[in-house]
């Protein structure tokens, strides 16, 4: 009497491999969630600091201050008050870079346009808003800004600056990083 293999045994390994592959593909589908289309929550005030570099040179200056972002869905408005030491004919003078802008938020990425004015001290070493010493209002600057809100809530911005129409301004690139301030 010959030993006969039941008819289902040759197909059992193929069936087990098929089930294992199906299980793996279902796990892969579960393990890889679709990226969120929701914009990151960016509203708040950020203390930032960084560097402004004159494009095509190694001339740079530190910059620091506050950036305030107000979110409305996938859009934002920005206001900022930054400080730097601006080059002047008699050396560097303290200056403020103030302005506003708007843009869009896609995921955790920001993309927008900014308008700024440089307000400088007329006296080297003296604050631009020192009492009884009128400030010098400098060039108007238009900028394209791109940035990212990091998973820890910090903000990184790269800002490409150029003079507004009719203004004499050498293009610069500013990179700042900062953290959202806590509610007080």
TIVO-2410 file (N, C-alpha, C; in nm, 3 decimals):
# residues 184
REC num residu      c1      c2      c3 atome chaine
REC   1      X   0.084  -0.114   0.000     N      A
REC   1      X   0.000   0.000   0.000    CA      A
REC   1      X   0.089   0.121   0.000     C      A
REC   2      X   0.063   0.209  -0.092     N      A
REC   2      X   0.144   0.330  -0.103    CA      A
REC   2      X   0.085   0.436  -0.013     C      A
REC   3      X   0.178   0.514   0.042     N      A
REC   3      X   0.138   0.624   0.129    CA      A
REC   3      X   0.100   0.742   0.043     C      A
REC   4      X  -0.020   0.787   0.060     N      A
REC   4      X  -0.067   0.899  -0.020    CA      A
REC   4      X  -0.068   1.026   0.063     C      A
REC   5      X  -0.023   1.134   0.001     N      A
REC   5      X  -0.024   1.264   0.068    CA      A
REC   5      X  -0.161   1.324   0.049     C      A
REC   6      X  -0.219   1.370   0.158     N      A
REC   6      X  -0.350   1.435   0.141    CA      A
REC   6      X  -0.338   1.551   0.042     C      A
REC   7      X  -0.443   1.577  -0.032     N      A
REC   7      X  -0.438   1.674  -0.141    CA      A
REC   7      X  -0.410   1.817  -0.095     C      A
REC   8      X  -0.436   1.851   0.031     N      A
REC   8      X  -0.417   1.988   0.074    CA      A
REC   8      X  -0.275   2.017   0.122     C      A
REC   9      X  -0.192   1.919   0.147     N      A
REC   9      X  -0.058   1.942   0.199    CA      A
REC   9      X   0.033   2.018   0.103     C      A
REC  10      X   0.038   1.990  -0.025     N      A
REC  10      X   0.127   2.067  -0.112    CA      A
REC  10      X   0.087   2.214  -0.118     C      A
REC  11      X  -0.037   2.247  -0.101     N      A
REC  11      X  -0.079   2.386  -0.109    CA      A
REC  11      X  -0.072   2.456   0.026     C      A
REC  12      X  -0.052   2.383   0.134     N      A
REC  12      X  -0.047   2.444   0.267    CA      A
REC  12      X   0.067   2.545   0.280     C      A
REC  13      X   0.192   2.515   0.237     N      A
REC  13      X   0.297   2.617   0.247    CA      A
REC  13      X   0.263   2.742   0.166     C      A
REC  14      X   0.208   2.726   0.049     N      A
REC  14      X   0.173   2.842  -0.032    CA      A
REC  14      X   0.065   2.923   0.037     C      A
REC  15      X  -0.030   2.856   0.098     N      A
REC  15      X  -0.137   2.924   0.171    CA      A
REC  15      X  -0.080   3.001   0.290     C      A
REC  16      X   0.011   2.938   0.366     N      A
REC  16      X   0.072   3.006   0.482    CA      A
REC  16      X   0.153   3.129   0.438     C      A
REC  17      X   0.228   3.117   0.331     N      A
REC  17      X   0.306   3.231   0.279    CA      A
REC  17      X   0.210   3.342   0.237     C      A
REC  18      X   0.104   3.306   0.168     N      A
REC  18      X   0.006   3.406   0.125    CA      A
REC  18      X  -0.057   3.478   0.243     C      A
REC  19      X  -0.094   3.403   0.347     N      A
REC  19      X  -0.152   3.466   0.467    CA      A
REC  19      X  -0.051   3.557   0.536     C      A
REC  20      X   0.074   3.513   0.544     N      A
REC  20      X   0.178   3.595   0.606    CA      A
REC  20      X   0.199   3.724   0.528     C      A
REC  21      X   0.203   3.717   0.395     N      A
REC  21      X   0.219   3.836   0.314    CA      A
REC  21      X   0.100   3.930   0.329     C      A
REC  22      X  -0.018   3.875   0.333     N      A
REC  22      X  -0.137   3.958   0.350    CA      A
REC  22      X  -0.134   4.028   0.485     C      A
REC  23      X  -0.094   3.956   0.588     N      A
REC  23      X  -0.085   4.015   0.722    CA      A
REC  23      X   0.018   4.126   0.725     C      A
REC  24      X   0.133   4.104   0.660     N      A
REC  24      X   0.238   4.206   0.657    CA      A
REC  24      X   0.190   4.330   0.583     C      A
REC  25      X   0.121   4.312   0.473     N      A
REC  25      X   0.077   4.428   0.397    CA      A
REC  25      X  -0.029   4.506   0.474     C      A
REC  26      X  -0.114   4.435   0.552     N      A
REC  26      X  -0.211   4.505   0.635    CA      A
REC  26      X  -0.141   4.581   0.746     C      A
REC  27      X  -0.036   4.521   0.806     N      A
REC  27      X   0.039   4.591   0.909    CA      A
REC  27      X   0.107   4.713   0.851     C      A
REC  28      X   0.161   4.704   0.728     N      A
REC  28      X   0.227   4.817   0.665    CA      A
REC  28      X   0.128   4.930   0.643     C      A
REC  29      X   0.004   4.893   0.602     N      A
REC  29      X  -0.097   4.996   0.582    CA      A
REC  29      X  -0.130   5.065   0.714     C      A
REC  30      X  -0.136   4.992   0.821     N      A
REC  30      X  -0.168   5.048   0.951    CA      A
REC  30      X  -0.051   5.129   1.004     C      A
REC  31      X   0.072   5.083   0.981     N      A
REC  31      X   0.190   5.148   1.036    CA      A
REC  31      X   0.225   5.278   0.965     C      A
REC  32      X   0.177   5.304   0.845     N      A
REC  32      X   0.213   5.424   0.770    CA      A
REC  32      X   0.089   5.513   0.754     C      A
REC  33      X   0.062   5.597   0.856     N      A
REC  33      X  -0.055   5.683   0.844    CA      A
REC  33      X  -0.033   5.790   0.738     C      A
REC  34      X  -0.141   5.834   0.679     N      A
REC  34      X  -0.132   5.938   0.577    CA      A
REC  34      X  -0.086   6.068   0.641     C      A
REC  35      X  -0.004   6.147   0.569     N      A
REC  35      X   0.040   6.274   0.625    CA      A
REC  35      X  -0.078   6.367   0.648     C      A
REC  36      X  -0.070   6.445   0.754     N      A
REC  36      X  -0.179   6.535   0.790    CA      A
REC  36      X  -0.183   6.654   0.696     C      A
REC  37      X  -0.302   6.684   0.648     N      A
REC  37      X  -0.320   6.801   0.563    CA      A
REC  37      X  -0.348   6.925   0.648     C      A
REC  38      X  -0.368   6.904   0.777     N      A
REC  38      X  -0.396   7.015   0.868    CA      A
REC  38      X  -0.272   7.100   0.888     C      A
REC  39      X  -0.286   7.234   0.882     N      A
REC  39      X  -0.169   7.319   0.909    CA      A
REC  39      X  -0.130   7.314   1.057     C      A
REC  40      X  -0.001   7.327   1.083     N      A
REC  40      X   0.047   7.333   1.220    CA      A
REC  40      X  -0.013   7.454   1.289     C      A
REC  41      X  -0.024   7.449   1.420     N      A
REC  41      X  -0.072   7.563   1.497    CA      A
REC  41      X   0.047   7.655   1.525     C      A
REC  42      X   0.047   7.775   1.468     N      A
REC  42      X   0.163   7.862   1.475    CA      A
REC  42      X   0.140   7.990   1.555     C      A
REC  43      X   0.016   8.021   1.591     N      A
REC  43      X  -0.010   8.147   1.661    CA      A
REC  43      X   0.073   8.160   1.788     C      A
REC  44      X   0.131   8.277   1.806     N      A
REC  44      X   0.206   8.304   1.927    CA      A
REC  44      X   0.320   8.402   1.901     C      A
REC  45      X   0.391   8.436   2.010     N      A
REC  45      X   0.507   8.522   1.999    CA      A
REC  45      X   0.632   8.436   2.013     C      A
REC  46      X   0.726   8.457   1.923     N      A
REC  46      X   0.851   8.381   1.922    CA      A
REC  46      X   0.967   8.475   1.949     C      A
REC  47      X   1.053   8.439   2.043     N      A
REC  47      X   1.180   8.509   2.066    CA      A
REC  47      X   1.279   8.446   1.969     C      A
REC  48      X   1.334   8.526   1.878     N      A
REC  48      X   1.422   8.472   1.775    CA      A
REC  48      X   1.558   8.541   1.779     C      A
REC  49      X   1.656   8.472   1.724     N      A
REC  49      X   1.787   8.533   1.702    CA      A
REC  49      X   1.850   8.462   1.584     C      A
REC  50      X   1.940   8.535   1.518     N      A
REC  50      X   2.004   8.477   1.401    CA      A
REC  50      X   2.104   8.573   1.339     C      A
REC  51      X   2.120   8.560   1.208     N      A
REC  51      X   2.221   8.635   1.136    CA      A
REC  51      X   2.165   8.684   1.003     C      A
REC  52      X   2.202   8.806   0.968     N      A
REC  52      X   2.174   8.860   0.835    CA      A
REC  52      X   2.306   8.868   0.761     C      A
REC  53      X   2.311   8.813   0.639     N      A
REC  53      X   2.432   8.810   0.558    CA      A
REC  53      X   2.405   8.886   0.428     C      A
REC  54      X   2.498   8.975   0.391     N      A
REC  54      X   2.488   9.043   0.262    CA      A
REC  54      X   2.517   8.939   0.154     C      A
REC  55      X   2.423   8.921   0.062     N      A
REC  55      X   2.435   8.817  -0.041    CA      A
REC  55      X   2.562   8.837  -0.122     C      A
REC  56      X   2.636   8.728  -0.142     N      A
REC  56      X   2.757   8.731  -0.222    CA      A
REC  56      X   2.881   8.780  -0.147     C      A
REC  57      X   2.869   8.801  -0.015     N      A
REC  57      X   2.983   8.847   0.064    CA      A
REC  57      X   2.990   8.765   0.192     C      A
REC  58      X   3.090   8.798   0.274     N      A
REC  58      X   3.096   8.737   0.407    CA      A
REC  58      X   3.058   8.837   0.515     C      A
REC  59      X   3.001   8.953   0.476     N      A
REC  59      X   2.957   9.055   0.572    CA      A
REC  59      X   2.828   9.009   0.638     C      A
REC  60      X   2.827   9.009   0.769     N      A
REC  60      X   2.708   8.964   0.841    CA      A
REC  60      X   2.688   9.048   0.966     C      A
REC  61      X   2.568   9.041   1.020     N      A
REC  61      X   2.536   9.108   1.146    CA      A
REC  61      X   2.433   9.023   1.220     C      A
REC  62      X   2.441   9.026   1.350     N      A
REC  62      X   2.346   8.952   1.433    CA      A
REC  62      X   2.212   9.026   1.432     C      A
REC  63      X   2.104   8.951   1.451     N      A
REC  63      X   1.970   9.009   1.458    CA      A
REC  63      X   1.891   8.929   1.561     C      A
REC  64      X   1.805   8.995   1.639     N      A
REC  64      X   1.730   8.928   1.744    CA      A
REC  64      X   1.604   9.009   1.774     C      A
REC  65      X   1.507   8.944   1.838     N      A
REC  65      X   1.385   9.015   1.876    CA      A
REC  65      X   1.264   8.924   1.878     C      A
REC  66      X   1.149   8.982   1.843     N      A
REC  66      X   1.021   8.912   1.852    CA      A
REC  66      X   0.951   8.904   1.717     C      A
REC  67      X   0.894   8.788   1.691     N      A
REC  67      X   0.807   8.766   1.575    CA      A
REC  67      X   0.674   8.718   1.631     C      A
REC  68      X   0.566   8.785   1.591     N      A
REC  68      X   0.432   8.745   1.635    CA      A
REC  68      X   0.355   8.693   1.515     C      A
REC  69      X   0.306   8.570   1.526     N      A
REC  69      X   0.227   8.508   1.420    CA      A
REC  69      X   0.084   8.491   1.468     C      A
REC  70      X  -0.013   8.529   1.385     N      A
REC  70      X  -0.154   8.509   1.415    CA      A
REC  70      X  -0.211   8.425   1.301     C      A
REC  71      X  -0.261   8.308   1.336     N      A
REC  71      X  -0.309   8.212   1.238    CA      A
REC  71      X  -0.459   8.223   1.219     C      A
REC  72      X  -0.502   8.208   1.094     N      A
REC  72      X  -0.643   8.198   1.059    CA      A
REC  72      X  -0.654   8.086   0.958     C      A
REC  73      X  -0.681   7.965   1.007     N      A
REC  73      X  -0.686   7.848   0.920    CA      A
REC  73      X  -0.549   7.816   0.863     C      A
REC  74      X  -0.538   7.818   0.730     N      A
REC  74      X  -0.410   7.788   0.665    CA      A
REC  74      X  -0.337   7.915   0.623     C      A
REC  75      X  -0.375   8.029   0.682     N      A
REC  75      X  -0.309   8.157   0.655    CA      A
REC  75      X  -0.257   8.215   0.786     C      A
REC  76      X  -0.162   8.307   0.774     N      A
REC  76      X  -0.112   8.376   0.893    CA      A
REC  76      X  -0.078   8.521   0.860     C      A
REC  77      X  -0.079   8.604   0.962     N      A
REC  77      X  -0.024   8.739   0.953    CA      A
REC  77      X   0.092   8.744   1.051     C      A
REC  78      X   0.190   8.826   1.019     N      A
REC  78      X   0.310   8.837   1.103    CA      A
REC  78      X   0.337   8.984   1.132     C      A
REC  79      X   0.381   9.011   1.254     N      A
REC  79      X   0.438   9.140   1.289    CA      A
REC  79      X   0.568   9.111   1.360     C      A
REC  80      X   0.663   9.201   1.348     N      A
REC  80      X   0.791   9.174   1.411    CA      A
REC  80      X   0.861   9.303   1.450     C      A
REC  81      X   0.942   9.290   1.552     N      A
REC  81      X   1.024   9.398   1.604    CA      A
REC  81      X   1.158   9.335   1.638     C      A
REC  82      X   1.254   9.357   1.549     N      A
REC  82      X   1.386   9.297   1.563    CA      A
REC  82      X   1.490   9.406   1.585     C      A
REC  83      X   1.602   9.369   1.644     N      A
REC  83      X   1.712   9.463   1.666    CA      A
REC  83      X   1.838   9.410   1.599     C      A
REC  84      X   1.921   9.503   1.554     N      A
REC  84      X   2.048   9.469   1.492    CA      A
REC  84      X   2.141   9.588   1.503     C      A
REC  85      X   2.262   9.576   1.459     N      A
REC  85      X   2.354   9.688   1.445    CA      A
REC  85      X   2.373   9.708   1.295     C      A
REC  86      X   2.324   9.821   1.246     N      A
REC  86      X   2.320   9.847   1.103    CA      A
REC  86      X   2.443   9.929   1.063     C      A
REC  87      X   2.506   9.894   0.950     N      A
REC  87      X   2.624   9.970   0.908    CA      A
REC  87      X   2.586  10.112   0.865     C      A
REC  88      X   2.658  10.209   0.916     N      A
REC  88      X   2.634  10.348   0.879    CA      A
REC  88      X   2.765  10.414   0.838     C      A
REC  89      X   2.760  10.540   0.793     N      A
REC  89      X   2.881  10.607   0.747    CA      A
REC  89      X   2.985  10.626   0.857     C      A
REC  90      X   2.941  10.635   0.982     N      A
REC  90      X   3.033  10.653   1.095    CA      A
REC  90      X   3.050  10.527   1.177     C      A
REC  91      X   3.019  10.412   1.121     N      A
REC  91      X   3.027  10.285   1.193    CA      A
REC  91      X   2.888  10.227   1.215     C      A
REC  92      X   2.883  10.117   1.285     N      A
REC  92      X   2.754  10.051   1.311    CA      A
REC  92      X   2.671  10.133   1.408     C      A
REC  93      X   2.541  10.137   1.382     N      A
REC  93      X   2.448  10.206   1.471    CA      A
REC  93      X   2.338  10.108   1.510     C      A
REC  94      X   2.290  10.118   1.635     N      A
REC  94      X   2.177  10.033   1.674    CA      A
REC  94      X   2.056  10.064   1.585     C      A
REC  95      X   1.987   9.960   1.545     N      A
REC  95      X   1.871   9.977   1.457    CA      A
REC  95      X   1.764   9.876   1.491     C      A
REC  96      X   1.643   9.914   1.460     N      A
REC  96      X   1.529   9.824   1.471    CA      A
REC  96      X   1.482   9.790   1.330     C      A
REC  97      X   1.439   9.668   1.313     N      A
REC  97      X   1.379   9.623   1.189    CA      A
REC  97      X   1.235   9.590   1.226     C      A
REC  98      X   1.141   9.673   1.181     N      A
REC  98      X   1.001   9.656   1.218    CA      A
REC  98      X   0.918   9.635   1.093     C      A
REC  99      X   0.810   9.560   1.107     N      A
REC  99      X   0.726   9.541   0.991    CA      A
REC  99      X   0.616   9.439   1.012     C      A
REC 100      X   0.558   9.401   0.899     N      A
REC 100      X   0.448   9.305   0.901    CA      A
REC 100      X   0.451   9.222   0.774     C      A
REC 101      X   0.362   9.125   0.767     N      A
REC 101      X   0.354   9.040   0.650    CA      A
REC 101      X   0.241   8.941   0.661     C      A
REC 102      X   0.233   8.855   0.562     N      A
REC 102      X   0.130   8.752   0.561    CA      A
REC 102      X   0.178   8.636   0.476     C      A
REC 103      X   0.111   8.522   0.494     N      A
REC 103      X   0.149   8.405   0.417    CA      A
REC 103      X   0.056   8.289   0.440     C      A
REC 104      X   0.101   8.173   0.394     N      A
REC 104      X   0.022   8.052   0.406    CA      A
REC 104      X   0.098   7.946   0.485     C      A
REC 105      X   0.022   7.851   0.539     N      A
REC 105      X   0.078   7.741   0.616    CA      A
REC 105      X   0.034   7.611   0.547     C      A
REC 106      X   0.131   7.529   0.513     N      A
REC 106      X   0.104   7.397   0.455    CA      A
REC 106      X   0.174   7.296   0.544     C      A
REC 107      X   0.096   7.217   0.616     N      A
REC 107      X   0.157   7.126   0.713    CA      A
REC 107      X   0.228   7.207   0.819     C      A
REC 108      X   0.361   7.191   0.830     N      A
REC 108      X   0.437   7.270   0.926    CA      A
REC 108      X   0.527   7.373   0.858     C      A
REC 109      X   0.499   7.401   0.728     N      A
REC 109      X   0.581   7.494   0.650    CA      A
REC 109      X   0.508   7.626   0.630     C      A
REC 110      X   0.582   7.736   0.649     N      A
REC 110      X   0.529   7.870   0.628    CA      A
REC 110      X   0.591   7.929   0.503     C      A
REC 111      X   0.513   8.005   0.428     N      A
REC 111      X   0.560   8.072   0.307    CA      A
REC 111      X   0.489   8.205   0.298     C      A
REC 112      X   0.567   8.315   0.292     N      A
REC 112      X   0.500   8.444   0.292    CA      A
REC 112      X   0.585   8.559   0.241     C      A
REC 113      X   0.526   8.678   0.249     N      A
REC 113      X   0.589   8.802   0.206    CA      A
REC 113      X   0.587   8.899   0.324     C      A
REC 114      X   0.700   8.969   0.343     N      A
REC 114      X   0.714   9.064   0.454    CA      A
REC 114      X   0.748   9.202   0.400     C      A
REC 115      X   0.708   9.305   0.473     N      A
REC 115      X   0.744   9.443   0.444    CA      A
REC 115      X   0.806   9.501   0.569     C      A
REC 116      X   0.925   9.560   0.556     N      A
REC 116      X   0.994   9.611   0.675    CA      A
REC 116      X   1.046   9.752   0.651     C      A
REC 117      X   1.078   9.816   0.762     N      A
REC 117      X   1.146   9.945   0.760    CA      A
REC 117      X   1.257   9.936   0.863     C      A
REC 118      X   1.370   9.993   0.828     N      A
REC 118      X   1.482   9.996   0.921    CA      A
REC 118      X   1.481  10.133   0.989     C      A
REC 119      X   1.478  10.133   1.122     N      A
REC 119      X   1.479  10.255   1.201    CA      A
REC 119      X   1.610  10.255   1.279     C      A
REC 120      X   1.699  10.348   1.243     N      A
REC 120      X   1.834  10.347   1.301    CA      A
REC 120      X   1.856  10.470   1.390     C      A
REC 121      X   1.949  10.455   1.480     N      A
REC 121      X   1.993  10.567   1.563    CA      A
REC 121      X   2.078  10.659   1.478     C      A
REC 122      X   2.072  10.788   1.508     N      A
REC 122      X   2.158  10.884   1.439    CA      A
REC 122      X   2.295  10.892   1.506     C      A
REC 123      X   2.308  10.828   1.623     N      A
REC 123      X   2.431  10.835   1.700    CA      A
REC 123      X   2.482  10.693   1.727     C      A
REC 124      X   2.605  10.660   1.682     N      A
REC 124      X   2.658  10.526   1.711    CA      A
REC 124      X   2.654  10.495   1.861     C      A
REC 125      X   2.607  10.376   1.894     N      A
REC 125      X   2.601  10.333   2.033    CA      A
REC 125      X   2.477  10.376   2.108     C      A
REC 126      X   2.391  10.454   2.045     N      A
REC 126      X   2.271  10.506   2.112    CA      A
REC 126      X   2.148  10.438   2.054     C      A
REC 127      X   2.058  10.392   2.140     N      A
REC 127      X   1.936  10.325   2.098    CA      A
REC 127      X   1.858  10.410   1.998     C      A
REC 128      X   1.793  10.345   1.903     N      A
REC 128      X   1.718  10.416   1.799    CA      A
REC 128      X   1.603  10.498   1.854     C      A
REC 129      X   1.555  10.466   1.973     N      A
REC 129      X   1.443  10.538   2.032    CA      A
REC 129      X   1.484  10.613   2.159     C      A
REC 130      X   1.610  10.651   2.165     N      A
REC 130      X   1.657  10.728   2.281    CA      A
REC 130      X   1.584  10.862   2.284     C      A
REC 131      X   1.537  10.899   2.401     N      A
REC 131      X   1.457  11.019   2.416    CA      A
REC 131      X   1.532  11.144   2.367     C      A
REC 132      X   1.463  11.230   2.298     N      A
REC 132      X   1.511  11.359   2.249    CA      A
REC 132      X   1.612  11.348   2.135     C      A
REC 133      X   1.641  11.229   2.086     N      A
REC 133      X   1.728  11.213   1.970    CA      A
REC 133      X   1.645  11.145   1.861     C      A
REC 134      X   1.603  11.222   1.760     N      A
REC 134      X   1.517  11.162   1.658    CA      A
REC 134      X   1.588  11.051   1.581     C      A
REC 135      X   1.517  10.942   1.554     N      A
REC 135      X   1.579  10.831   1.479    CA      A
REC 135      X   1.585  10.864   1.330     C      A
REC 136      X   1.664  10.789   1.259     N      A
REC 136      X   1.670  10.798   1.113    CA      A
REC 136      X   1.589  10.682   1.057     C      A
REC 137      X   1.495  10.716   0.972     N      A
REC 137      X   1.414  10.611   0.909    CA      A
REC 137      X   1.484  10.569   0.781     C      A
REC 138      X   1.521  10.441   0.777     N      A
REC 138      X   1.599  10.390   0.665    CA      A
REC 138      X   1.514  10.334   0.555     C      A
REC 139      X   1.577  10.250   0.478     N      A
REC 139      X   1.513  10.193   0.359    CA      A
REC 139      X   1.396  10.103   0.393     C      A
REC 140      X   1.307  10.095   0.298     N      A
REC 140      X   1.197   9.998   0.307    CA      A
REC 140      X   1.242   9.872   0.235     C      A
REC 141      X   1.214   9.759   0.294     N      A
REC 141      X   1.261   9.631   0.243    CA      A
REC 141      X   1.141   9.539   0.222     C      A
REC 142      X   1.144   9.463   0.113     N      A
REC 142      X   1.043   9.361   0.085    CA      A
REC 142      X   1.115   9.227   0.090     C      A
REC 143      X   1.051   9.128   0.151     N      A
REC 143      X   1.116   8.999   0.172    CA      A
REC 143      X   1.024   8.883   0.140     C      A
REC 144      X   1.084   8.774   0.094     N      A
REC 144      X   1.016   8.646   0.083    CA      A
REC 144      X   1.064   8.561   0.199     C      A
REC 145      X   0.972   8.507   0.275     N      A
REC 145      X   1.007   8.428   0.393    CA      A
REC 145      X   0.954   8.287   0.380     C      A
REC 146      X   1.039   8.191   0.414     N      A
REC 146      X   0.997   8.053   0.424    CA      A
REC 146      X   1.041   8.003   0.561     C      A
REC 147      X   0.965   7.914   0.618     N      A
REC 147      X   1.002   7.865   0.749    CA      A
REC 147      X   0.936   7.734   0.782     C      A
REC 148      X   0.970   7.688   0.900     N      A
REC 148      X   0.917   7.560   0.947    CA      A
REC 148      X   0.895   7.567   1.097     C      A
REC 149      X   0.781   7.513   1.139     N      A
REC 149      X   0.756   7.494   1.281    CA      A
REC 149      X   0.799   7.352   1.312     C      A
REC 150      X   0.897   7.340   1.400     N      A
REC 150      X   0.954   7.210   1.435    CA      A
REC 150      X   0.859   7.135   1.530     C      A
REC 151      X   0.875   7.002   1.543     N      A
REC 151      X   0.788   6.925   1.632    CA      A
REC 151      X   0.790   6.975   1.777     C      A
REC 152      X   0.901   7.036   1.820     N      A
REC 152      X   0.908   7.089   1.957    CA      A
REC 152      X   0.844   7.227   1.969     C      A
REC 153      X   0.786   7.280   1.858     N      A
REC 153      X   0.720   7.410   1.861    CA      A
REC 153      X   0.810   7.527   1.828     C      A
REC 154      X   0.939   7.502   1.807     N      A
REC 154      X   1.030   7.611   1.772    CA      A
REC 154      X   1.008   7.652   1.626     C      A
REC 155      X   1.060   7.769   1.592     N      A
REC 155      X   1.039   7.826   1.461    CA      A
REC 155      X   1.174   7.854   1.395     C      A
REC 156      X   1.187   7.821   1.267     N      A
REC 156      X   1.305   7.855   1.189    CA      A
REC 156      X   1.258   7.927   1.063     C      A
REC 157      X   1.315   8.045   1.036     N      A
REC 157      X   1.278   8.123   0.919    CA      A
REC 157      X   1.401   8.158   0.836     C      A
REC 158      X   1.386   8.152   0.704     N      A
REC 158      X   1.486   8.203   0.611    CA      A
REC 158      X   1.418   8.314   0.533     C      A
REC 159      X   1.480   8.432   0.533     N      A
REC 159      X   1.418   8.551   0.476    CA      A
REC 159      X   1.511   8.610   0.371     C      A
REC 160      X   1.463   8.618   0.249     N      A
REC 160      X   1.538   8.678   0.137    CA      A
REC 160      X   1.493   8.823   0.123     C      A
REC 161      X   1.583   8.918   0.148     N      A
REC 161      X   1.549   9.060   0.154    CA      A
REC 161      X   1.600   9.136   0.032     C      A
REC 162      X   1.517   9.230  -0.016     N      A
REC 162      X   1.556   9.319  -0.125    CA      A
REC 162      X   1.488   9.454  -0.101     C      A
REC 163      X   1.543   9.557  -0.160     N      A
REC 163      X   1.483   9.690  -0.144    CA      A
REC 163      X   1.347   9.697  -0.210     C      A
REC 164      X   1.256   9.771  -0.145     N      A
REC 164      X   1.126   9.796  -0.207    CA      A
REC 164      X   1.150   9.881  -0.331     C      A
REC 165      X   1.051   9.889  -0.418     N      A
REC 165      X   1.067   9.964  -0.542    CA      A
REC 165      X   1.116  10.106  -0.513     C      A
REC 166      X   1.224  10.144  -0.581     N      A
REC 166      X   1.282  10.278  -0.564    CA      A
REC 166      X   1.381  10.290  -0.449     C      A
REC 167      X   1.402  10.184  -0.373     N      A
REC 167      X   1.494  10.189  -0.259    CA      A
REC 167      X   1.630  10.133  -0.299     C      A
REC 168      X   1.736  10.191  -0.241     N      A
REC 168      X   1.872  10.145  -0.265    CA      A
REC 168      X   1.912  10.054  -0.149     C      A
REC 169      X   1.908   9.924  -0.173     N      A
REC 169      X   1.936   9.826  -0.068    CA      A
REC 169      X   2.005   9.707  -0.130     C      A
REC 170      X   2.118   9.668  -0.074     N      A
REC 170      X   2.190   9.551  -0.122    CA      A
REC 170      X   2.119   9.427  -0.067     C      A
REC 171      X   2.085   9.329  -0.151     N      A
REC 171      X   2.011   9.210  -0.103    CA      A
REC 171      X   2.084   9.137   0.010     C      A
REC 172      X   2.004   9.090   0.105     N      A
REC 172      X   2.056   9.014   0.220    CA      A
REC 172      X   1.971   8.890   0.241     C      A
REC 173      X   2.026   8.797   0.317     N      A
REC 173      X   1.955   8.676   0.358    CA      A
REC 173      X   1.962   8.669   0.511     C      A
REC 174      X   1.849   8.657   0.574     N      A
REC 174      X   1.841   8.648   0.719    CA      A
REC 174      X   1.790   8.509   0.757     C      A
REC 175      X   1.857   8.447   0.852     N      A
REC 175      X   1.812   8.319   0.906    CA      A
REC 175      X   1.799   8.338   1.057     C      A
REC 176      X   1.676   8.314   1.108     N      A
REC 176      X   1.653   8.322   1.252    CA      A
REC 176      X   1.588   8.195   1.301     C      A
REC 177      X   1.615   8.166   1.427     N      A
REC 177      X   1.553   8.051   1.495    CA      A
REC 177      X   1.505   8.101   1.630     C      A
REC 178      X   1.396   8.043   1.676     N      A
REC 178      X   1.347   8.086   1.805    CA      A
REC 178      X   1.243   7.993   1.863     C      A
REC 179      X   1.202   8.029   1.982     N      A
REC 179      X   1.104   7.949   2.055    CA      A
REC 179      X   0.983   8.034   2.088     C      A
REC 180      X   0.869   7.967   2.095     N      A
REC 180      X   0.745   8.034   2.133    CA      A
REC 180      X   0.753   8.069   2.281     C      A
REC 181      X   0.716   8.193   2.313     N      A
REC 181      X   0.718   8.233   2.453    CA      A
REC 181      X   0.598   8.173   2.524     C      A
REC 182      X   0.612   8.151   2.651     N      A
REC 182      X   0.502   8.096   2.730    CA      A
REC 182      X   0.404   8.204   2.764     C      A
REC 183      X   0.276   8.168   2.777     N      A
REC 183      X   0.175   8.264   2.821    CA      A
REC 183      X   0.210   8.308   2.962     C      A
REC 184      X   0.197   8.437   2.983     N      A
REC 184      X   0.229   8.489   3.116    CA      A
REC 184      X   0.107   8.535   3.188     C      A
***
